[in-house]
Amino acid sequence: MKKNIGLTDRVLRILVAVAITILYFTHQISGTTAILLGALAILFAVTSLISFCPLYWSIGISTRNKTISYDTRN
């Protein structure tokens, strides 16, 4: 798996996952909504930790910064 999630994207995904978790444990969300958002939170947390998003990969998106190559070979 080639990493395709940049730092900003990773931080936002973690923040969303934490927000959903807080909403669940403070009983602001429940039932089907809690299940769906909980699954989304888990997905966001896992993709953030491994820096790879299958959806991004399937449509050719990468939010990672491109590294500059300092290769001196011609």
N, C-alpha and C positions, 0 to 999 in steps of 0.2 A: 504494500500500500504506500503510495506516494502521498506525503503530507500535503493537504490543500487548504488548511484553515490557518489564518494568520492570528497574531496575538490579540488584536482588537476583537476579532470575531470570537475567539476563544473566551475572552473575558466577558463579552456580552452574553454568550451562551451560558456560562456559569452563573452570571447574575440573574438571568431569567430562571434557571433551574432553582436557585436559592429562593427567589421570590415566590415561585410556585410552591416550594416546600413550606415556606413560612405561611402562605395562604392556607395550605392544607392543615398544618398543625395549629393554626389559630381558628380553625373551623369556618373560614370564609368561603371555602369551596367544599362541595361534598357530592356524593353520588357519581353519576356518569361524568360530570365535568371534572371531578377530582381524578377519576381514573384516566381520562384522556389527557388532562394536563400533567398528571403524574408520569404517564408514559412519555410525554414530550420532554419533561424535565430529565428523565433518565436518559433519553436519547441525546439531549443537548449535553448533559454531563459526560457521557461516554465519548461522544464525538469530540468534545473539547479536550478531554484527557488524551485521546490518541491522535488528535490533530488531523483527523480524516473524516470527511463527510461523503458518504456514498452518493447522495443527491448531487452535490457539487461535482463529483467525479463523473457522474453519468451525463451531465450537461456541459462539462468542460470548464467549470469555474474554479478559480483558485484565489483565495484572499491572502495568501502568503506573499511576503515581499520577495521580489526577484533578487537573487544574490548577484553581485557583480563579480565576474570572473576576471582574475588578474593573471591569466595564463599568458606567459611571455612567448610561448611557442607560436610560430607562424604557420 
